[in-house]
Structures are given as C-alpha cells and as structure tokens.
Amino acid sequence: MKKYLMSAVIAASLAAAPALAAEGERVAAVKARGELICGTSTGTAIGLSTLDETGKWSGLEVDYCRALAAALLGDAAKVKFVPLEFKNAFAALQSGSVDILARGASWTFTRDTEMKFSFIGPYMYDGQSFMVKKSRNVSKIADLGGASICVSAGTTSELNLSDYFRVNNLDFTPIVANSREQNLANLEADRCDAYTNERGGLAASRLGLADPDAYVIFDEIISKEPLSATIKQDDPAFHDIAAWTYYALVNAEELGITSANVTELANSSPNPEVQRLMGKTGDFGTKLGLANDWAVKAIATGGNYGEIFERNLGSGSRVKLSRGLNNLWTKGGLIYAPPVR
C-alpha cells in the first residue's frame, strides 16, 4: 500500500511539472519585449479606457496598466494599449496577443474555471441597470415590461437580463448588438426602449450621447458585477505581480500615500507598514522578482486607488460617479487589500 501511495505521489508530481515550469514565462516575455500589452475597450469607455482625438489614452483601467508597467518594467510609458470589442477580448487574451485584459470584465464562475482566466481583484464593484430617455416617463424596472432592450452580445449583461425578466414574469424583446457604440446608436434612434449595462458603464456612455441630459439611469440594479483585470492562468508569478500592484494602490490610499508624497514617505516615514510597501524593509519586491521600490514606481505613476478613481470617475471627473461600494472598507465600502507583511 505504501509503495502504491508513493508511486501515486510521484506521478502526481510529474504531472504537475509542466505547469510549474511555466511559472515566470509571461513575466520573462514581457521583460524581454520591454513592453506590457494591455487589452482595453475600443476607447469609448469614458472614465475607464478612453482614447481622445490626439491618440492619448486615459481612464481607471488605463492608469492601472500604466502602474503595472511601472512596477514590472520600471517605466509607466512601456505599455501598449490594444482596443478590443468585447466579443474579441477573451479570444485575444486566450491567444496571448495581449498580456492582460483591463476592459470591464466581470469575475464569474465560468470565466474563472472553464475559460481558465485569473482575476486580479475587483477594481470596481458595480451592478447592472438600465438607461432610458426621460421622455418615456419610466423610472423603475417594472415599467419595462414589454419593452425592447438593447444589450451587448455574449456578455453577462445578456444573461442577467434574460434571468431577471424571466424570474419577475416580465416580457421583453432583446435588441442585441456587438458593441457599446451600436447599442447607444440604437437607443438614440429609438430602435430600443432601454439600454442595459453596468451602472458605471451607463454613466460613462451617457456622456457620449448627443444630449446626455435627455437620459436617465435607474437606481435599481439586477446583478453583482465585480469588474477585474484578467489574465490567463499560465503564470502564477505574473498573477502575483499584477495583483499586488493593484493591492499596492489600494493600500497606499489607506496609508495616506499619494502621488505627491510617495517619494517623501518612502524616504522618511517611520510607519512599518509604509516602510514595507515602499521597499525599505522586508525585500518584498525581491519576492516578486522586482526591484524593492516597485510600489513607489506604481503609485508615483498615477496616484493611489482613490486618486485614480476620483480623477477618472469621481466628482472631479465628467462621469461624476459616487464611490459608494468602491470606497475603502474603512469608509463603508468594499475596497480592501491584503497587507504587505
């Protein structure tokens, strides 16, 4: 029996060897290339990933990718943004044509287990709702019984819409499109009565309409949508770097570290938590295969999580989205990062 058990253990170890051997390959490829390839939206997701007329990218997802490039390569400019329609986004990630996807993908069971993607951690907690023209005089989801509703094909929004209306005995006609732009065009042209997406996405999309004030977004939500940057399950080392870069931005906000004071605090703070995050003690960067000041570089790029949210989505932005669940856990929200220790 002992011999059988030992043989089984050895066989299991050998079977696991190829996966273990792959660890670090994605990191090595990015370093050799000297550039992080980040898949984003098509550039119209205002506040998340927006491409302006000068060719400059901005947004919360864009700022995260730049922070990751700074942590991994030492330079926030060493990132290439690849615009992707949602229908092509996961295929691009699966094929390896992008290193990481940062374009509003919800963390779900199937994407995690069946599609074999790893989720870095929710950078935005959202929920699906509906946007309609004010002239329709509807204010709640129950008013949409019998309505035609615009939705993007192949998204969690499509499934959520079907589930919710079936459970609540509401009839509807889906008007399915392949892009956010087509959904908005259909809504403006009255080819559908409402457009459904995450509330944050709806708030950003409304700004791209000819008359944003002519539309209203419902307060009700019908789903949980934890939006996260996504990578393939092919390199645990890359996952650690991507995840801990995001956690560094969150921990920085909690510790009061900003883009303005990060260098000063890195040199002078007596706080042990700050010292560990800033690379002064513990060799935590070395444990990731990075320079010990990796977090300093990431935070200096665009600030902590709160700065990034406020600039792109908050009250100081065009979107003017309240933080709500996206506040720190110490302020009643769900944003929380493991400690560096």
Sequence and secondary structure as in RCSB ss.txt:
>XXXX:A:sequence
MKKYLMSAVIAASLAAAPALAAEGERVAAVKARGELICGTSTGTAIGLSTLDETGKWSGLEVDYCRALAAALLGD
AAKVKFVPLEFKNAFAALQSGSVDILARGASWTFTRDTEMKFSFIGPYMYDGQSFMVKKSRNVSKIADLGGASIC
VSAGTTSELNLSDYFRVNNLDFTPIVANSREQNLANLEADRCDAYTNERGGLAASRLGLADPDAYVIFDEIISKE
PLSATIKQDDPAFHDIAAWTYYALVNAEELGITSANVTELANSSPNPEVQRLMGKTGDFGTKLGLANDWAVKAIA
TGGNYGEIFERNLGSGSRVKLSRGLNNLWTKGGLIYAPPVR
>XXXX:A:secstr
 HHHHHHHHHHHHHHHHHHHHTTTHHHHHHHHHT EEEEE SSEETTTEEE TTS EESHHHHHHHHHHHHHHS 
TT EEEEE  HHHHHHHHHHTSSSEEEEEEE  HHHHHTS EEEEEEEEEE EEEEEEGGG   SGGGGTTEEEE
EETTSHHHHHHHHHHHHTT  EEEEEESSHHHHHHHHHTTSSSEEEEEHHHHHHHHTTSS GGGEEE S   S E
EEEEEEETT HHHHHHHHHHHHHHHHHHHHT  TTTHHHHHHH   HHHHHHTTSSTTHHHHHTS TTHHHHHHH
HH  HHHHHHHHTSTTSSS    GGGSBGGGTSSB      
